[in-house]
């Protein structure tokens, strides 16, 4: 039986109930002051608590889809290369503040020259039009510092983590810079500037990358302020097709939405275990102020079915089993794009939870795909 199977959860719950009942029944018989009785009491407590904790852990895992299989939980997942499937389904002046400069974190890179491994800037990116600001990281590839490229501008990708994650997770847990560096060395992607950010500009609130009526204009921040700021502060190209976006979970949803609503800004997007309708819960508060039209506009399936389909390239990646209803929702999204000018590709892992291990498995292929779909200035 699989880790997320209802049978496993039911069996664990049954064992927990029997453990509690057994403890109550045995306790009077273990009330003696002998060593055997003391060990018996300790044993019943340990067994009962272990059973209950296992049940609670299974409930939490089924709700959050953190681990999809036993092998993933035990760290024995198959890490073979993933396959992308596709078909055509017809600024410093801008106020970017540099907080610190770091070399790429990774084996053999610390202390080496930027022209060899690139450089990681910790920055604060303010919004000239929205007044919003977030901290993040900018990875500049080695070529950025090499004489042959001194007059060149580079394509860029905005990488957005999940909610309530921090931008640093894209470095410490997903290894974006070191993965990008290896892809460049292997010739699998052109030199690309990575801008790593969190999805919310007003933590602890989850804005779902929306322009909230009477609240933070997060969509405008990502669609207008961030591109303007990075192009002013760095040698980032401003031509059509030079900017993409990639993200996991909430960041994946944001990436797809930004590309679909602003194809003139983001020509391509990658979603790793992303969803397709804006979340509405205690963390988002009132996103749409009761406006059904705004809610529909944030529903990516609704957009494909009711609005002109955008001429963008999209990659959606996730697992068939272990991540809730992700696979079913993704099949629905792919079907809705049928016959549109949208170029749609996808990654189907056999299994995997809603976690960094699953996203790490897809990242090299996804970053390579993204780089190949960005236009590099001559």
C-alpha positions in Angstrom: 0.0 0.0 0.0 1.3 3.5 -0.9 2.2 6.1 1.6 -0.7 8.3 0.7 -3.2 5.4 0.5 -6.4 5.8 2.5 -6.0 2.2 3.6 -2.6 3.0 5.2 -4.2 5.9 7.0 -7.2 3.8 8.2 -4.9 1.0 9.4 -2.7 3.5 11.3 -5.8 5.1 12.9 -7.1 1.6 13.9 -3.8 0.7 15.5 -3.8 4.0 17.4 -7.3 3.4 18.7 -6.4 -0.2 19.7 -3.2 1.1 21.4 -5.2 3.6 23.5 -7.8 1.0 24.4 -5.1 -1.6 25.2 -3.3 0.9 27.5 -6.5 1.7 29.4 -7.3 -2.0 29.8 -3.8 -3.0 30.8 -3.0 -0.1 33.1 -4.6 -1.5 36.3 -2.6 -4.7 35.8 0.6 -2.7 35.5 0.1 -0.7 38.7 2.5 -2.9 40.7 5.9 -1.6 41.8 7.9 -4.3 40.2 10.4 -3.6 37.4 8.4 -5.7 35.0 5.3 -3.6 35.7 7.3 -0.3 35.3 8.7 -1.5 31.9 5.2 -2.5 30.9 3.8 1.0 31.6 6.7 2.6 29.7 6.1 0.2 26.8 2.4 1.0 26.5 3.1 4.7 26.6 5.7 4.5 23.9 3.6 2.3 21.6 0.5 4.4 22.0 2.3 7.7 21.4 4.2 6.3 18.4 1.0 5.0 16.9 -0.8 8.3 17.4 2.1 10.4 16.0 2.3 8.1 12.9 -1.4 8.7 12.3 -1.1 12.5 12.7 1.9 12.4 10.5 0.0 10.6 7.8 -2.9 13.0 8.0 -0.6 16.0 7.7 1.3 14.4 4.8 -1.9 13.5 2.9 -3.1 17.1 3.4 0.2 18.8 2.3 1.4 16.1 -0.1 5.0 16.5 1.3 6.0 12.9 0.5 4.4 10.9 -2.2 5.9 7.4 -1.7 7.7 5.3 0.9 11.0 5.5 -1.1 10.7 9.3 -1.1 10.2 9.4 2.7 13.1 7.0 3.2 15.4 8.9 0.7 15.7 6.1 -1.8 13.9 7.8 -4.7 15.0 7.1 -8.3 16.9 10.3 -9.4 17.3 9.4 -13.1 17.0 12.2 -15.6 13.4 13.4 -16.3 11.9 13.7 -19.7 10.1 16.7 -21.1 7.1 16.0 -23.3 5.7 18.7 -25.6 3.3 19.4 -28.4 2.1 22.5 -30.1 -1.5 22.9 -28.9 -2.7 25.5 -31.3 19.1 49.0 -11.9 20.8 50.7 -9.5 19.3 53.9 -10.8 16.0 52.2 -10.3 16.8 51.8 -6.6 18.1 48.3 -6.4 20.1 48.1 -3.2 23.0 45.7 -3.0 23.1 44.1 0.5 26.0 41.7 -0.1 28.0 39.9 -2.8 28.7 36.2 -2.6 30.2 33.6 -4.8 28.0 30.7 -5.9 27.5 28.2 -3.1 28.6 24.8 -4.2 31.4 22.3 -4.2 34.6 23.9 -5.4 33.2 27.3 -6.1 33.6 29.3 -2.9 36.4 31.9 -3.2 36.8 31.5 -7.0 36.7 34.3 -9.5 33.2 35.5 -10.8 34.5 35.0 -14.4 34.7 31.3 -13.5 31.6 30.6 -11.4 29.6 33.8 -11.5 28.4 35.9 -8.6 25.5 36.0 -6.3 24.1 39.4 -5.2 21.8 39.8 -2.3 19.5 42.7 -3.2 16.4 44.7 -2.3 14.2 45.4 -5.2 11.7 48.3 -4.7 8.8 49.0 -7.0 8.8 52.4 -8.6 5.1 52.3 -9.5 3.7 50.2 -6.6 5.8 51.3 -3.7 6.3 47.6 -2.8 9.7 46.0 -2.1 11.2 42.6 -1.4 14.6 41.2 -0.8 16.0 38.6 -3.2 19.1 37.3 -4.9 20.5 37.9 -8.4 22.8 35.3 -9.9 25.1 36.7 -12.6 26.7 33.9 -14.8 30.4 33.7 -15.4 30.1 35.2 -18.9 28.8 38.5 -17.4 32.3 39.1 -16.1 34.3 37.9 -19.1 35.9 40.4 -21.6 34.2 38.7 -24.6 30.8 39.6 -23.2 31.5 43.0 -21.7 29.2 44.8 -24.2 26.6 42.0 -24.2 23.1 42.0 -22.6 21.7 38.7 -21.2 18.3 37.1 -21.0 16.9 36.8 -17.5 14.6 34.5 -15.6 12.6 35.5 -12.5 12.5 32.5 -10.1 9.7 32.5 -7.5 9.6 30.2 -4.5 6.4 28.9 -2.9 4.5 30.5 0.0 5.5 31.2 2.7 9.0 30.3 1.6 11.8 32.8 1.4 14.0 33.6 -1.7 16.9 32.0 0.1 15.2 28.6 -0.3 15.9 28.7 -4.0 19.6 28.7 -3.2 19.9 26.6 0.0 17.3 23.9 -0.9 17.0 24.0 -4.7 20.5 25.1 -5.7 19.4 27.4 -8.6 22.8 29.1 -9.1 24.9 25.9 -9.1 22.4 24.1 -11.3 22.4 27.0 -13.8 26.2 27.1 -13.7 26.5 23.4 -14.5 23.9 23.7 -17.4 25.9 26.6 -18.9 29.1 24.6 -18.6 27.4 21.6 -20.3 26.1 23.8 -23.1 22.5 23.0 -22.2 21.4 26.6 -21.6 22.8 30.1 -22.7 24.2 32.4 -20.0 21.1 33.7 -18.1 20.7 36.1 -15.2 18.6 34.6 -12.4 16.5 36.8 -10.2 15.4 34.8 -7.2 12.4 36.1 -5.2 9.5 35.2 -2.9 5.9 35.5 -4.1 4.5 37.7 -1.4 5.6 41.3 -1.1 3.7 41.8 2.3 4.5 38.7 4.4 2.8 37.1 6.3 -0.1 37.7 3.8 -0.2 35.5 0.7 -1.1 37.8 -2.2 -1.1 35.1 -4.9 0.6 37.6 -7.2 -2.6 39.6 -7.5 -3.4 43.3 -7.6 -5.6 43.3 -4.6 -8.3 46.0 -4.5 -7.3 48.6 -1.9 -4.3 46.5 -1.1 -0.8 45.6 -2.5 -0.5 45.5 -6.2 1.7 42.5 -6.4 0.9 41.5 -10.0 2.0 45.0 -11.2 5.1 44.7 -9.1 6.2 41.5 -10.9 4.9 42.5 -14.3 6.3 46.1 -14.4 8.5 47.1 -11.5 10.8 44.1 -11.3 11.7 43.9 -15.0 12.3 47.7 -15.0 14.5 47.5 -12.0 16.7 44.6 -13.1 17.2 46.0 -16.6 18.3 49.3 -15.1 20.7 47.8 -12.6 22.1 44.9 -14.7 22.9 44.2 -18.4 19.7 42.4 -19.0 18.2 42.5 -22.5 14.9 44.3 -23.0 13.8 42.8 -26.4 10.8 40.5 -26.9 11.3 37.1 -25.5 14.3 38.0 -23.3 12.5 37.5 -20.0 11.0 34.3 -18.5 9.7 33.1 -15.1 10.0 29.9 -13.2 8.5 28.8 -9.8 7.4 26.0 -7.5 4.0 25.7 -5.9 2.6 29.2 -5.4 5.6 30.5 -7.4 4.6 28.1 -10.3 1.0 29.4 -10.3 2.4 33.0 -10.3 4.7 32.2 -13.1 2.0 30.8 -15.4 -0.4 33.7 -14.6 2.2 36.3 -15.2 3.1 34.9 -18.6 -0.5 34.3 -19.6 -1.6 37.8 -18.6 1.5 39.6 -19.6 3.0 37.8 -22.7 4.6 41.0 -23.8 6.7 40.9 -20.6 7.2 37.1 -20.0 7.4 35.1 -23.1 7.9 31.7 -21.3 7.1 30.2 -17.9 7.8 27.1 -16.0 5.6 25.8 -13.2 6.8 23.0 -10.8 3.9 21.5 -8.9 2.0 24.7 -9.4 -1.8 25.0 -9.3 -4.2 26.8 -11.6 -6.7 28.7 -9.4 -5.7 31.3 -6.8 -5.8 30.0 -3.3 -8.3 31.6 -0.9 -7.8 31.0 2.8 -6.9 32.7 6.0 -3.4 33.6 4.7 -4.8 35.3 1.5 -7.6 37.2 3.4 -10.0 38.8 0.9 -8.2 38.6 -2.5 -11.0 39.7 -4.7 -13.4 41.7 -2.5 -16.3 39.6 -3.7 -15.6 40.4 -7.4 -16.3 37.3 -9.4 -14.8 38.8 -12.5 -11.5 39.2 -10.8 -11.7 35.7 -9.4 -12.3 34.3 -12.9 -9.4 36.3 -14.3 -7.1 34.6 -11.8 -8.4 31.1 -12.8 -6.0 29.9 -15.5 -8.4 27.3 -16.8 -11.1 29.9 -17.1 -8.7 32.1 -19.0 -8.0 29.4 -21.5 -11.7 28.6 -22.0 -13.0 32.2 -22.2 -10.2 34.5 -23.3 -7.8 34.6 -26.3 -5.0 32.2 -25.6 -1.6 33.8 -25.3 1.3 33.1 -27.6 3.7 31.9 -24.9 5.7 28.8 -24.2 4.8 27.0 -20.9 6.2 24.0 -19.1 4.3 22.3 -16.3 6.0 19.7 -14.2 4.9 17.4 -11.4 4.1 13.9 -10.4 1.3 11.5 -11.3 1.0 10.2 -7.8 1.7 11.7 -4.4 0.8 15.3 -4.9 -2.9 15.5 -4.2 -5.0 16.3 -7.3 -2.1 17.9 -9.2 -2.0 15.4 -12.0 -5.8 15.6 -12.7 -5.8 19.4 -12.6 -2.8 19.5 -15.0 -4.5 17.2 -17.5 -7.4 19.6 -17.4 -5.2 22.5 -18.0 -3.4 20.8 -20.9 -6.8 19.9 -22.5 -8.0 23.5 -22.1 -5.0 24.7 -24.2 -5.9 22.5 -27.1 -5.9 24.3 -30.4 -4.3 27.5 -29.0 -1.1 29.3 -30.1 0.3 28.4 -26.7 3.3 26.0 -26.9 2.8 23.6 -24.0 5.4 21.1 -22.6 5.2 19.0 -19.5 7.1 16.7 -17.1 5.3 13.7 -15.6 7.2 12.1 -12.7 5.8 8.7 -11.8 5.6 9.8 -8.1 6.7 12.5 -5.8 5.3 14.8 -3.1 4.9 18.5 -2.8 8.4 19.1 -1.7 12.0 20.3 -2.5 13.1 16.8 -3.5 10.5 16.5 -6.2 11.3 20.0 -7.5 15.1 19.4 -7.4 14.6 16.4 -9.7 12.9 18.5 -12.3 15.0 21.6 -12.0 17.9 20.8 -14.3 15.6 19.9 -17.2 13.3 22.8 -16.5 16.1 25.4 -16.3 17.6 24.1 -19.5 14.2 24.2 -21.3 13.6 27.7 -20.0 17.0 29.0 -21.3 16.4 27.4 -24.7 13.1 29.3 -25.0 14.6 32.7 -24.2 15.9 34.9 -26.9 19.6 35.8 -26.6 20.6 39.1 -28.1 23.1 38.9 -30.9 
